[in-house]
């Protein structure tokens, strides 16, 4: 490859960034590429797969723009890499070969990388209204040990600033961009899976591509790219600069910061900026927690950790521990033996003082960065920009400085499951884990923030599960009576030890013991008196707070008890409604004003809600009598009635948020002991929860009702809803048991609607278990009942499931009859989704029957029908069926294009199981084209997708990969055995290539062995 004397490039050159414009039968598309040689562009295979024409454009939409037609001269679908050749127009400056390298995967490292391309979210309009895409430079990192199984690179970048089309990835169009580490290209941006988050991309590794393809493909690729030794690319890690994590060869040593931290010393570090007051006081008297302090410090000093959370029950000293660590950093030392750069700034925030909002976080962090930076960041905040942008600018301004932010009492901002209620704060935490430059967060919370699995590597938890040791507890009690006026300082260690043991050494409990003694100036109780008076709860802390609760007036106690029963922040309307039913005429406003004054009640002004401190709420609830007009059961029922009153009606249900009030009503019914009523509530909302991904939550709720229902109608509602939850969350055998019993109860009660629901669930459970005959019988009866009940949607759904079951059984004619029935329902209801499902049933039946041309036609009609319906429900299945049929007809190239399109449709739908099916079929298509190494790599990707989905076909995909490698190695006997395993592993799955095709190939291999 001649370069006409051009020099070898030394880094990303904007003039060589290519916009790849593709025309194809299904329409045009765009991607990215890079001019790696004078007449060669490197891109991703899926960008140009099935292309009827390709144009490469440089200096796009800028002065000097030029373009040229190109053709694919090298490709590998298994690793998603392609090379285009073109003829540069006259006058275009020649360029030399780009340098290539690799990111070694032999040890831990976080490597700075960058890429430039044309993602969808950068689509713009010019002054004349014409659309164009602006180039985007994506700076990020690669964790060297991630994605070892699939042989790809996991690229973490700043999240896309917009999501213009929910049906398409915002990063669409970035595919094909060259990924650089330092001055070398190490990969090609290939994929973005929405479920991995908006800041996580996947890139093909060029070193893996060169290793995995055989000859002569390897030599040809090396020639095109100008690589001398394709199996010895230099390690690019040695050329990358410092970043947010440990680098190759650096080990777990210190990350960026102002310099090495000094040893133990006194006095604030001279350059350290501290914003906000410590979240607790009396730090000079802080007791024990030496190991916990060292652990927190060690994690904060680790550049790979973004957030350290100190967890534990109320009163364990989480805030004091965290404040003590930060005090030590202010004094210029890390706890214990940690040696690392000291922070340049510390920001203290607490939900109990200044509050924790995105605005507060942003403004305080801006102050910590100095006046000039603060002024610029305040301008950014005032601008009309997305929240992600504002947070990104804040983090970018921090650069390599170490800024530690303490967020105290985060539990006040979390839902019961650990999710943040505040969407803007959620953006802050999302950016924390995905941006290159970020602060270190030190959090205290009773429960940890719920994180996506892939983010857990960046967060650690330090749990405080035990109270203070005996000696420290005794010392703390003496310090709390410094002047001896309470008579505690004079007590023996043995007496003080008994008090400490009674409250399990919980620091806050010890403080409350002393507070109770000091406040009672009339009775003057001794420490022994206080301990003996509080025995209503095992936790003496509860008994102590209960004493203060008893001192409230009766009217105030009604309001406190209502708030204690509600447990979560409540609106004024809710409090008035419940109190009004329990105590008509009570002046709620006056009582709440009193509670606010004595700080027993907190208010959230933006949301206009009120709540007790969680500790006060728990203890007040524990003191309630079980029965009586103002007892626990009565209050729980009134709370349930309020939520039932405030809940939206069924016709307005669209998502989980629409049944939140019903879920609270269920919980209050259950706590009141009204299990039958609770079951009716859950029976109504449980199926919706399951459809929207909360099957496990529904299961947990159903488990609280087991063996506690006395009414058949309530039990029937419980059985059907519980069955649907088990159908989704497993085990399927349990779902069969539940639906079977539900059908029996429905028959006995004569409830035809419930019987229809039970039979549909039973049939679907049998179908998924492979008991197709049983499934078909139940689904048939469910469809008949739905028709008789006038439930058109349920009938259509049952008919589709029945048709698919017939296809799996090999009953093509019966499956086609189901498709015709769906057509009739669609014609009568004029529902476009039912029409699309009719085509779905039809192409699946035709695929089963081996009617290949008709399968292709029906698949195309299904794709069109789903598009008209505005739903992409089974587009991936349709394209997959089309590809299998094309392969059966010997139309190899068309099959590859269809299966590639099916795979990308499945990825857009975030459906790893269908991804696995498409890749499995594509791997076999490569096999039939004698491209065994590509088949092996694609089958590996299929196995990985099946594994993510928990699908049983994963073993079949792995066996196909083994067969392809054995075929490449020239071992036909081993290949034949693996093919037979693959054929057996797919079972009766009609979506995959025929098992008989694999077993026939196995026989041929054995004959030639």
Secondary structure, 3 states (H helix, E strand, C coil): CCCCCCCCCCCCCHHHEEEEEEECCCCCEEEEEEEEECCEEEECHHHHCCCCEEEEEECCCCCCCEEEEEEEEEEECCCCEEEEEECCCCCCCCCCCCCEEECCCCCCCEEEEEEEECCHHHEEECCCCCEEECCEEEEEEEECCCCCCCCEEEEEECCCCCCCCCCCCCCCCCCCCEEEECCEEEEEEEECCHHHCCCEEEEEEHHHHHHHCCCCHHHHHHHHHCCCCCCCCEEHHHHCCCCCCCCCCCCCCCCCCCCCCCCCCCCCCCCCEEECCCCCCCHHHCCCCHHHHHHHHHHHHCCCCCEEEEECCCCCCHHHHHHHHHHHHHCCCCCCCCCCCCCCEEEEEECCCCCCCHHHHHHHHHHHCCHHHHHHHHHHHHCCCCHHHHHHHHHHHHCCCCEEEEEECHHHHECCCCCECCHHHHHHHHHHHHCCCCCEEEEEECCCCCCCHHHHHHEEEEECCCCCCHHHHHHHHHHCCCCCCCCCCCCCHHHHHHHHHHCCCCHHHHHHHHHHHHHCCCCCCCHHHHHHHCCCCCCHHHHHHHHHHHCCCHHHHHHHHHHHHHCCCEEHHHHHHHHHHHCCCCCHHHHHHHHHHCCCEEEECCCCEEEECHHHHHHHHHHCCCCCCCCHHHHHHHHHHHHHHHCCCHHHCCCHHHHHHHHHHHHHHHHCCCHHHHHHHHHHHHHHHHHCCCHHHHHHHHHCCCCCCCCHHHHHHHHHHHHHHHHHHCCHHHHHHHHHHHHHHHHHHCCHHHHHHHHHHHHHHHHHHCCHHHHHHHHHHHHHHHHHHCCHHHHHHHHHHHHHHHHHHCCHHHHHHHHHHHHHHHHHHCCHHHHHHHHHHHHHHHHHHCCHHHHHHHHHHHHHHHHHHCCCCCHHHHHHHHHHHHHHCCCHHHHHHHHHHHHHHHHHCCCHHHHHHHHHHHHHHHHHCCCHHHHHHHHHHHHHHHHHHCCCCHHHHHHHHHHHHHHHCCCHHHHHHHHHHHHHHCCCCCCCCCHHHHHHHHHHHHHHC
